[in-house]
Amino acid sequence: MLATYPVEATAENWLSDCLASRLLSRLEQLEAGGEIVEFPSDVDEELREVIESYPGVTKRFKSLSDAFAGLTPEQRVIVRNAIESQNQIPEVFDTAFPCTDCGEELPDIQKLAKELFEFSFGALSRIKSPNSDVPIRDRHYEIAYGHLQKRCCPFCGMERLEPYHPDVPRHDLDHYLAISRYPFSGTNLKNLTPMGDRCNSSYKLALDILYDPNGNRLPCYDPYGDVTASFSLEGSELFGGHGGGPVWEVCLTPETPETANWGRVFRLKLRLEESLKAEFRGWLVEIGGFLRGLACNLGIIEDVKAGLSRYKDACSLESLPSVALLKEGVASVLLQGLEAEDQKQRTHAFLIDAFA
């Protein structure tokens, strides 16, 4: 991830906490053979009043809770482990921490859990915390968006995010742990991440971030953590391709399993390389105009190098971080060509022609 969201955005996580804790309580009551308490009568009064105004939540909770009664003790352990592990966020993003689901062994429970948490997730757009005038989902987005230095999708750095407004359609809110497999984290705000529409609807979709298609466990970046990643064009060649054209190589950094998984899920290398191919010629025209604005003598290599260094520094002003990094990488490749004895004349001639 190029940026992360503040954990403060997840502060109003009480609905997820209530659902998970009360489901675990039902399992404990069944194990003990004691009286089953109806949900949400065992929730704090202030929150109970909010939940009771959404009968769709209580109805689906009851269906799932009632289904627990037909499980064996061993099956209840499976459900308990699924509820607990799917909500142990961010610990579950580490491969050392087990994460279980009950989709294969208990498909009926999985179906009922998905119905409960999908409905409850939708209700986050309407449910307001006590003493709040803004729905939970919108308050969550306001805080997350307000923290971003570059107001764009942190998963790709190429899609702009718009500020919250009650009359503007909401941006996608991704289930980082796919709700189809990990439904018990379906309303956990630590698992819900604002995301660009392309990243969410065209690339990530319902991909499992914890396992690859071969079932290998993978580590993930925490969207609400403090560890980020980046990329460079190190290894790219200006004249290395067929016909003497550029060969672009996007290198995701640092080279860690988390970074590799980030690239896998969002197909970053392909997207960035294709964007670079499409924009390269236009950026050369932009660079030429920038150098002319500095009154560089384009016929003198040292002047061009100095201008390119200035351009490279100015790339950080770009509002989209991936565009900034791509442009900075292009400037670095051009500078390398001008500094290499065996390439500088060819690079200079190439730039003179591009700037014409």
TORKOL-4160 file (C-alpha; in steps of 0.2 Angstrom, whole numbers, padded with zeros to 4 digits, m for minus):
356
<pt num="1" X="0000" Y="0000" Z="0000"/>
<pt num="2" X="0006" Y="0017" Z="m0004"/>
<pt num="3" X="m0003" Y="0024" Z="0011"/>
<pt num="4" X="m0013" Y="0018" Z="0026"/>
<pt num="5" X="m0028" Y="0024" Z="0035"/>
<pt num="6" X="m0029" Y="0030" Z="0053"/>
<pt num="7" X="m0035" Y="0017" Z="0066"/>
<pt num="8" X="m0046" Y="0031" Z="0073"/>
<pt num="9" X="m0057" Y="0028" Z="0058"/>
<pt num="10" X="m0063" Y="0012" Z="0065"/>
<pt num="11" X="m0068" Y="0018" Z="0083"/>
<pt num="12" X="m0086" Y="0016" Z="0080"/>
<pt num="13" X="m0085" Y="m0003" Z="0078"/>
<pt num="14" X="m0098" Y="m0007" Z="0091"/>
<pt num="15" X="m0110" Y="m0016" Z="0079"/>
<pt num="16" X="m0097" Y="m0028" Z="0074"/>
<pt num="17" X="m0092" Y="m0031" Z="0092"/>
<pt num="18" X="m0110" Y="m0033" Z="0097"/>
<pt num="19" X="m0113" Y="m0046" Z="0084"/>
<pt num="20" X="m0097" Y="m0056" Z="0087"/>
<pt num="21" X="m0098" Y="m0056" Z="0105"/>
<pt num="22" X="m0116" Y="m0061" Z="0106"/>
<pt num="23" X="m0114" Y="m0075" Z="0094"/>
<pt num="24" X="m0100" Y="m0081" Z="0105"/>
<pt num="25" X="m0111" Y="m0079" Z="0120"/>
<pt num="26" X="m0125" Y="m0090" Z="0112"/>
<pt num="27" X="m0112" Y="m0104" Z="0109"/>
<pt num="28" X="m0107" Y="m0103" Z="0127"/>
<pt num="29" X="m0125" Y="m0104" Z="0133"/>
<pt num="30" X="m0128" Y="m0119" Z="0122"/>
<pt num="31" X="m0112" Y="m0128" Z="0129"/>
<pt num="32" X="m0118" Y="m0124" Z="0147"/>
<pt num="33" X="m0135" Y="m0129" Z="0144"/>
<pt num="34" X="m0142" Y="m0113" Z="0151"/>
<pt num="35" X="m0155" Y="m0101" Z="0146"/>
<pt num="36" X="m0153" Y="m0093" Z="0129"/>
<pt num="37" X="m0155" Y="m0074" Z="0130"/>
<pt num="38" X="m0163" Y="m0066" Z="0115"/>
<pt num="39" X="m0153" Y="m0053" Z="0105"/>
<pt num="40" X="m0151" Y="m0039" Z="0108"/>
<pt num="41" X="m0158" Y="m0039" Z="0126"/>
<pt num="42" X="m0141" Y="m0043" Z="0132"/>
<pt num="43" X="m0133" Y="m0027" Z="0124"/>
<pt num="44" X="m0130" Y="m0011" Z="0133"/>
<pt num="45" X="m0147" Y="m0001" Z="0133"/>
<pt num="46" X="m0140" Y="0014" Z="0123"/>
<pt num="47" X="m0134" Y="0002" Z="0109"/>
<pt num="48" X="m0149" Y="m0009" Z="0111"/>
<pt num="49" X="m0161" Y="0004" Z="0106"/>
<pt num="50" X="m0152" Y="0008" Z="0090"/>
<pt num="51" X="m0151" Y="m0011" Z="0085"/>
<pt num="52" X="m0169" Y="m0014" Z="0089"/>
<pt num="53" X="m0174" Y="0000" Z="0076"/>
<pt num="54" X="m0166" Y="m0012" Z="0063"/>
<pt num="55" X="m0177" Y="m0028" Z="0064"/>
<pt num="56" X="m0168" Y="m0035" Z="0049"/>
<pt num="57" X="m0152" Y="m0037" Z="0059"/>
<pt num="58" X="m0161" Y="m0045" Z="0074"/>
<pt num="59" X="m0171" Y="m0057" Z="0063"/>
<pt num="60" X="m0155" Y="m0063" Z="0054"/>
<pt num="61" X="m0146" Y="m0064" Z="0070"/>
<pt num="62" X="m0159" Y="m0076" Z="0077"/>
<pt num="63" X="m0159" Y="m0087" Z="0062"/>
<pt num="64" X="m0140" Y="m0090" Z="0064"/>
<pt num="65" X="m0141" Y="m0091" Z="0083"/>
<pt num="66" X="m0155" Y="m0104" Z="0081"/>
<pt num="67" X="m0145" Y="m0114" Z="0069"/>
<pt num="68" X="m0131" Y="m0116" Z="0082"/>
<pt num="69" X="m0143" Y="m0127" Z="0093"/>
<pt num="70" X="m0142" Y="m0141" Z="0080"/>
<pt num="71" X="m0123" Y="m0141" Z="0080"/>
<pt num="72" X="m0112" Y="m0154" Z="0089"/>
<pt num="73" X="m0100" Y="m0148" Z="0101"/>
<pt num="74" X="m0086" Y="m0151" Z="0089"/>
<pt num="75" X="m0095" Y="m0141" Z="0076"/>
<pt num="76" X="m0098" Y="m0126" Z="0088"/>
<pt num="77" X="m0079" Y="m0126" Z="0091"/>
<pt num="78" X="m0077" Y="m0123" Z="0072"/>
<pt num="79" X="m0089" Y="m0109" Z="0072"/>
<pt num="80" X="m0081" Y="m0101" Z="0088"/>
<pt num="81" X="m0064" Y="m0102" Z="0080"/>
<pt num="82" X="m0071" Y="m0094" Z="0064"/>
<pt num="83" X="m0079" Y="m0080" Z="0073"/>
<pt num="84" X="m0064" Y="m0076" Z="0084"/>
<pt num="85" X="m0050" Y="m0078" Z="0070"/>
<pt num="86" X="m0059" Y="m0068" Z="0057"/>
<pt num="87" X="m0061" Y="m0053" Z="0069"/>
<pt num="88" X="m0043" Y="m0054" Z="0075"/>
<pt num="89" X="m0037" Y="m0040" Z="0064"/>
<pt num="90" X="m0023" Y="m0035" Z="0061"/>
<pt num="91" X="m0016" Y="m0051" Z="0069"/>
<pt num="92" X="m0024" Y="m0062" Z="0055"/>
<pt num="93" X="m0014" Y="m0053" Z="0042"/>
<pt num="94" X="0002" Y="m0062" Z="0048"/>
<pt num="95" X="0004" Y="m0080" Z="0042"/>
<pt num="96" X="0008" Y="m0086" Z="0060"/>
<pt num="97" X="m0010" Y="m0082" Z="0065"/>
<pt num="98" X="m0023" Y="m0095" Z="0059"/>
<pt num="99" X="m0038" Y="m0090" Z="0051"/>
<pt num="100" X="m0053" Y="m0102" Z="0049"/>
<pt num="101" X="m0069" Y="m0102" Z="0040"/>
<pt num="102" X="m0084" Y="m0114" Z="0041"/>
<pt num="103" X="m0089" Y="m0114" Z="0022"/>
<pt num="104" X="m0084" Y="m0132" Z="0018"/>
<pt num="105" X="m0089" Y="m0140" Z="0034"/>
<pt num="106" X="m0104" Y="m0130" Z="0039"/>
<pt num="107" X="m0111" Y="m0122" Z="0023"/>
<pt num="108" X="m0128" Y="m0119" Z="0031"/>
<pt num="109" X="m0120" Y="m0109" Z="0045"/>
<pt num="110" X="m0109" Y="m0100" Z="0032"/>
<pt num="111" X="m0124" Y="m0095" Z="0022"/>
<pt num="112" X="m0134" Y="m0088" Z="0037"/>
<pt num="113" X="m0118" Y="m0079" Z="0043"/>
<pt num="114" X="m0116" Y="m0071" Z="0026"/>
<pt num="115" X="m0134" Y="m0066" Z="0026"/>
<pt num="116" X="m0133" Y="m0058" Z="0043"/>
<pt num="117" X="m0117" Y="m0048" Z="0040"/>
<pt num="118" X="m0121" Y="m0043" Z="0023"/>
<pt num="119" X="m0137" Y="m0035" Z="0029"/>
<pt num="120" X="m0128" Y="m0027" Z="0044"/>
<pt num="121" X="m0114" Y="m0021" Z="0032"/>
<pt num="122" X="m0128" Y="m0012" Z="0022"/>
<pt num="123" X="m0136" Y="m0005" Z="0037"/>
<pt num="124" X="m0119" Y="0004" Z="0041"/>
<pt num="125" X="m0125" Y="0017" Z="0028"/>
<pt num="126" X="m0140" Y="0021" Z="0039"/>
<pt num="127" X="m0136" Y="0016" Z="0057"/>
<pt num="128" X="m0129" Y="0031" Z="0068"/>
<pt num="129" X="m0120" Y="0029" Z="0084"/>
<pt num="130" X="m0128" Y="0036" Z="0099"/>
<pt num="131" X="m0126" Y="0055" Z="0100"/>
<pt num="132" X="m0120" Y="0056" Z="0081"/>
<pt num="133" X="m0128" Y="0064" Z="0067"/>
<pt num="134" X="m0118" Y="0054" Z="0053"/>
<pt num="135" X="m0120" Y="0036" Z="0049"/>
<pt num="136" X="m0106" Y="0025" Z="0054"/>
<pt num="137" X="m0100" Y="0021" Z="0037"/>
<pt num="138" X="m0099" Y="0040" Z="0032"/>
<pt num="139" X="m0091" Y="0045" Z="0048"/>
<pt num="140" X="m0078" Y="0031" Z="0045"/>
<pt num="141" X="m0075" Y="0037" Z="0028"/>
<pt num="142" X="m0073" Y="0055" Z="0033"/>
<pt num="143" X="m0059" Y="0051" Z="0045"/>
<pt num="144" X="m0051" Y="0039" Z="0033"/>
<pt num="145" X="m0051" Y="0052" Z="0019"/>
<pt num="146" X="m0046" Y="0066" Z="0030"/>
<pt num="147" X="m0030" Y="0057" Z="0035"/>
<pt num="148" X="m0024" Y="0055" Z="0017"/>
<pt num="149" X="m0011" Y="0067" Z="0011"/>
<pt num="150" X="m0014" Y="0062" Z="m0007"/>
<pt num="151" X="m0033" Y="0060" Z="m0009"/>
<pt num="152" X="m0033" Y="0044" Z="m0019"/>
<pt num="153" X="m0034" Y="0026" Z="m0017"/>
<pt num="154" X="m0019" Y="0020" Z="m0007"/>
<pt num="155" X="m0020" Y="0003" Z="m0015"/>
<pt num="156" X="m0015" Y="0009" Z="m0033"/>
<pt num="157" X="m0012" Y="0027" Z="m0031"/>
<pt num="158" X="m0020" Y="0031" Z="m0048"/>
<pt num="159" X="m0039" Y="0033" Z="m0043"/>
<pt num="160" X="m0045" Y="0049" Z="m0035"/>
<pt num="161" X="m0056" Y="0048" Z="m0020"/>
<pt num="162" X="m0069" Y="0062" Z="m0017"/>
<pt num="163" X="m0073" Y="0070" Z="0000"/>
<pt num="164" X="m0089" Y="0064" Z="0009"/>
<pt num="165" X="m0105" Y="0073" Z="0005"/>
<pt num="166" X="m0122" Y="0067" Z="0010"/>
<pt num="167" X="m0129" Y="0070" Z="m0008"/>
<pt num="168" X="m0114" Y="0062" Z="m0017"/>
<pt num="169" X="m0113" Y="0043" Z="m0020"/>
<pt num="170" X="m0102" Y="0034" Z="m0009"/>
<pt num="171" X="m0085" Y="0027" Z="m0014"/>
<pt num="172" X="m0083" Y="0008" Z="m0013"/>
<pt num="173" X="m0080" Y="0001" Z="0004"/>
<pt num="174" X="m0070" Y="m0015" Z="0001"/>
<pt num="175" X="m0071" Y="m0031" Z="0012"/>
<pt num="176" X="m0052" Y="m0034" Z="0014"/>
<pt num="177" X="m0056" Y="m0051" Z="0020"/>
<pt num="178" X="m0069" Y="m0056" Z="0007"/>
<pt num="179" X="m0086" Y="m0058" Z="0015"/>
<pt num="180" X="m0090" Y="m0073" Z="0004"/>
<pt num="181" X="m0077" Y="m0083" Z="0014"/>
<pt num="182" X="m0075" Y="m0073" Z="0030"/>
<pt num="183" X="m0092" Y="m0067" Z="0034"/>
<pt num="184" X="m0090" Y="m0064" Z="0053"/>
<pt num="185" X="m0079" Y="m0049" Z="0049"/>
<pt num="186" X="m0092" Y="m0042" Z="0037"/>
<pt num="187" X="m0095" Y="m0027" Z="0048"/>
<pt num="188" X="m0078" Y="m0025" Z="0056"/>
<pt num="189" X="m0072" Y="m0008" Z="0052"/>
<pt num="190" X="m0054" Y="m0014" Z="0053"/>
<pt num="191" X="m0059" Y="m0025" Z="0038"/>
<pt num="192" X="m0068" Y="m0012" Z="0028"/>
<pt num="193" X="m0057" Y="0000" Z="0018"/>
<pt num="194" X="m0061" Y="0014" Z="0006"/>
<pt num="195" X="m0055" Y="0009" Z="m0011"/>
<pt num="196" X="m0055" Y="0016" Z="m0029"/>
<pt num="197" X="m0069" Y="0009" Z="m0039"/>
<pt num="198" X="m0057" Y="0000" Z="m0052"/>
<pt num="199" X="m0047" Y="m0008" Z="m0038"/>
<pt num="200" X="m0062" Y="m0014" Z="m0029"/>
<pt num="201" X="m0074" Y="m0019" Z="m0044"/>
<pt num="202" X="m0061" Y="m0024" Z="m0057"/>
<pt num="203" X="m0046" Y="m0031" Z="m0049"/>
<pt num="204" X="m0048" Y="m0036" Z="m0031"/>
<pt num="205" X="m0066" Y="m0042" Z="m0032"/>
<pt num="206" X="m0068" Y="m0057" Z="m0020"/>
<pt num="207" X="m0050" Y="m0062" Z="m0021"/>
<pt num="208" X="m0044" Y="m0071" Z="m0005"/>
<pt num="209" X="m0030" Y="m0060" Z="0002"/>
<pt num="210" X="m0024" Y="m0074" Z="0014"/>
<pt num="211" X="m0022" Y="m0088" Z="0002"/>
<pt num="212" X="m0016" Y="m0089" Z="m0016"/>
<pt num="213" X="m0026" Y="m0100" Z="m0028"/>
<pt num="214" X="m0015" Y="m0115" Z="m0023"/>
<pt num="215" X="m0019" Y="m0113" Z="m0005"/>
<pt num="216" X="m0003" Y="m0106" Z="0001"/>
<pt num="217" X="m0005" Y="m0094" Z="0016"/>
<pt num="218" X="0001" Y="m0076" Z="0012"/>
<pt num="219" X="0005" Y="m0061" Z="0023"/>
<pt num="220" X="m0004" Y="m0045" Z="0020"/>
<pt num="221" X="m0002" Y="m0026" Z="0023"/>
<pt num="222" X="m0013" Y="m0019" Z="0036"/>
<pt num="223" X="m0024" Y="m0005" Z="0029"/>
<pt num="224" X="m0024" Y="0003" Z="0046"/>
<pt num="225" X="m0006" Y="0000" Z="0051"/>
<pt num="226" X="0009" Y="0010" Z="0048"/>
<pt num="227" X="0019" Y="0000" Z="0035"/>
<pt num="228" X="0018" Y="0006" Z="0017"/>
<pt num="229" X="0026" Y="0001" Z="0001"/>
<pt num="230" X="0031" Y="0009" Z="m0015"/>
<pt num="231" X="0038" Y="0005" Z="m0033"/>
<pt num="232" X="0052" Y="0011" Z="m0044"/>
<pt num="233" X="0057" Y="0009" Z="m0063"/>
<pt num="234" X="0074" Y="0003" Z="m0058"/>
<pt num="235" X="0080" Y="m0009" Z="m0071"/>
<pt num="236" X="0071" Y="0000" Z="m0085"/>
<pt num="237" X="0080" Y="0003" Z="m0102"/>
<pt num="238" X="0077" Y="0018" Z="m0113"/>
<pt num="239" X="0083" Y="0008" Z="m0129"/>
<pt num="240" X="0081" Y="m0010" Z="m0124"/>
<pt num="241" X="0066" Y="m0015" Z="m0133"/>
<pt num="242" X="0062" Y="m0022" Z="m0151"/>
<pt num="243" X="0065" Y="m0008" Z="m0163"/>
<pt num="244" X="0075" Y="0002" Z="m0150"/>
<pt num="245" X="0061" Y="0008" Z="m0139"/>
<pt num="246" X="0060" Y="0008" Z="m0120"/>
<pt num="247" X="0058" Y="m0008" Z="m0109"/>
<pt num="248" X="0049" Y="m0003" Z="m0093"/>
<pt num="249" X="0051" Y="m0013" Z="m0078"/>
<pt num="250" X="0040" Y="m0009" Z="m0062"/>
<pt num="251" X="0049" Y="m0015" Z="m0046"/>
<pt num="252" X="0038" Y="m0015" Z="m0031"/>
<pt num="253" X="0048" Y="m0011" Z="m0015"/>
<pt num="254" X="0052" Y="m0017" Z="m0002"/>
<pt num="255" X="0054" Y="m0035" Z="m0009"/>
<pt num="256" X="0044" Y="m0044" Z="0004"/>
<pt num="257" X="0030" Y="m0057" Z="0004"/>
<pt num="258" X="0017" Y="m0043" Z="0009"/>
<pt num="259" X="0023" Y="m0032" Z="m0006"/>
<pt num="260" X="0021" Y="m0047" Z="m0018"/>
<pt num="261" X="0004" Y="m0051" Z="m0011"/>
<pt num="262" X="m0001" Y="m0032" Z="m0013"/>
<pt num="263" X="0005" Y="m0033" Z="m0031"/>
<pt num="264" X="m0004" Y="m0050" Z="m0035"/>
<pt num="265" X="m0021" Y="m0044" Z="m0028"/>
<pt num="266" X="m0022" Y="m0027" Z="m0038"/>
<pt num="267" X="m0011" Y="m0033" Z="m0053"/>
<pt num="268" X="0000" Y="m0018" Z="m0050"/>
<pt num="269" X="0015" Y="m0021" Z="m0061"/>
<pt num="270" X="0004" Y="m0024" Z="m0076"/>
<pt num="271" X="m0007" Y="m0008" Z="m0073"/>
<pt num="272" X="0007" Y="0003" Z="m0070"/>
<pt num="273" X="0017" Y="m0003" Z="m0085"/>
<pt num="274" X="0003" Y="m0001" Z="m0096"/>
<pt num="275" X="m0001" Y="0016" Z="m0090"/>
<pt num="276" X="0017" Y="0021" Z="m0092"/>
<pt num="277" X="0017" Y="0015" Z="m0110"/>
<pt num="278" X="0002" Y="0025" Z="m0114"/>
<pt num="279" X="0008" Y="0041" Z="m0105"/>
<pt num="280" X="0026" Y="0041" Z="m0110"/>
<pt num="281" X="0026" Y="0051" Z="m0126"/>
<pt num="282" X="0014" Y="0064" Z="m0118"/>
<pt num="283" X="0026" Y="0066" Z="m0103"/>
<pt num="284" X="0041" Y="0069" Z="m0114"/>
<pt num="285" X="0031" Y="0084" Z="m0121"/>
<pt num="286" X="0028" Y="0089" Z="m0104"/>
<pt num="287" X="0046" Y="0088" Z="m0099"/>
<pt num="288" X="0051" Y="0098" Z="m0114"/>
<pt num="289" X="0039" Y="0112" Z="m0110"/>
<pt num="290" X="0046" Y="0111" Z="m0092"/>
<pt num="291" X="0064" Y="0113" Z="m0098"/>
<pt num="292" X="0060" Y="0127" Z="m0109"/>
<pt num="293" X="0051" Y="0136" Z="m0095"/>
<pt num="294" X="0068" Y="0135" Z="m0085"/>
<pt num="295" X="0076" Y="0143" Z="m0100"/>
<pt num="296" X="0087" Y="0127" Z="m0102"/>
<pt num="297" X="0098" Y="0126" Z="m0118"/>
<pt num="298" X="0091" Y="0110" Z="m0125"/>
<pt num="299" X="0107" Y="0108" Z="m0136"/>
<pt num="300" X="0118" Y="0107" Z="m0121"/>
<pt num="301" X="0118" Y="0090" Z="m0112"/>
<pt num="302" X="0122" Y="0097" Z="m0095"/>
<pt num="303" X="0108" Y="0110" Z="m0096"/>
<pt num="304" X="0096" Y="0096" Z="m0100"/>
<pt num="305" X="0102" Y="0085" Z="m0085"/>
<pt num="306" X="0100" Y="0100" Z="m0074"/>
<pt num="307" X="0083" Y="0103" Z="m0080"/>
<pt num="308" X="0078" Y="0085" Z="m0078"/>
<pt num="309" X="0084" Y="0085" Z="m0060"/>
<pt num="310" X="0073" Y="0100" Z="m0057"/>
<pt num="311" X="0058" Y="0091" Z="m0066"/>
<pt num="312" X="0061" Y="0075" Z="m0055"/>
<pt num="313" X="0061" Y="0085" Z="m0039"/>
<pt num="314" X="0044" Y="0093" Z="m0045"/>
<pt num="315" X="0036" Y="0076" Z="m0048"/>
<pt num="316" X="0032" Y="0075" Z="m0029"/>
<pt num="317" X="0019" Y="0089" Z="m0032"/>
<pt num="318" X="0008" Y="0077" Z="m0042"/>
<pt num="319" X="m0008" Y="0074" Z="m0033"/>
<pt num="320" X="m0008" Y="0055" Z="m0038"/>
<pt num="321" X="0006" Y="0046" Z="m0030"/>
<pt num="322" X="0008" Y="0033" Z="m0043"/>
<pt num="323" X="0009" Y="0046" Z="m0057"/>
<pt num="324" X="0022" Y="0055" Z="m0047"/>
<pt num="325" X="0032" Y="0039" Z="m0045"/>
<pt num="326" X="0031" Y="0035" Z="m0063"/>
<pt num="327" X="0036" Y="0052" Z="m0069"/>
<pt num="328" X="0050" Y="0052" Z="m0057"/>
<pt num="329" X="0056" Y="0035" Z="m0063"/>
<pt num="330" X="0055" Y="0041" Z="m0081"/>
<pt num="331" X="0066" Y="0056" Z="m0077"/>
<pt num="332" X="0078" Y="0045" Z="m0068"/>
<pt num="333" X="0080" Y="0033" Z="m0083"/>
<pt num="334" X="0083" Y="0048" Z="m0095"/>
<pt num="335" X="0096" Y="0055" Z="m0083"/>
<pt num="336" X="0105" Y="0038" Z="m0082"/>
<pt num="337" X="0105" Y="0038" Z="m0101"/>
<pt num="338" X="0113" Y="0056" Z="m0102"/>
<pt num="339" X="0126" Y="0051" Z="m0089"/>
<pt num="340" X="0131" Y="0034" Z="m0097"/>
<pt num="341" X="0146" Y="0037" Z="m0109"/>
<pt num="342" X="0140" Y="0025" Z="m0122"/>
<pt num="343" X="0122" Y="0031" Z="m0122"/>
<pt num="344" X="0122" Y="0050" Z="m0118"/>
<pt num="345" X="0123" Y="0056" Z="m0136"/>
<pt num="346" X="0109" Y="0044" Z="m0142"/>
<pt num="347" X="0099" Y="0049" Z="m0127"/>
<pt num="348" X="0102" Y="0067" Z="m0130"/>
<pt num="349" X="0097" Y="0065" Z="m0149"/>
<pt num="350" X="0081" Y="0056" Z="m0143"/>
<pt num="351" X="0076" Y="0070" Z="m0132"/>
<pt num="352" X="0079" Y="0084" Z="m0144"/>
<pt num="353" X="0068" Y="0074" Z="m0156"/>
<pt num="354" X="0055" Y="0072" Z="m0143"/>
<pt num="355" X="0055" Y="0090" Z="m0138"/>
<pt num="356" X="0054" Y="0097" Z="m0155"/>
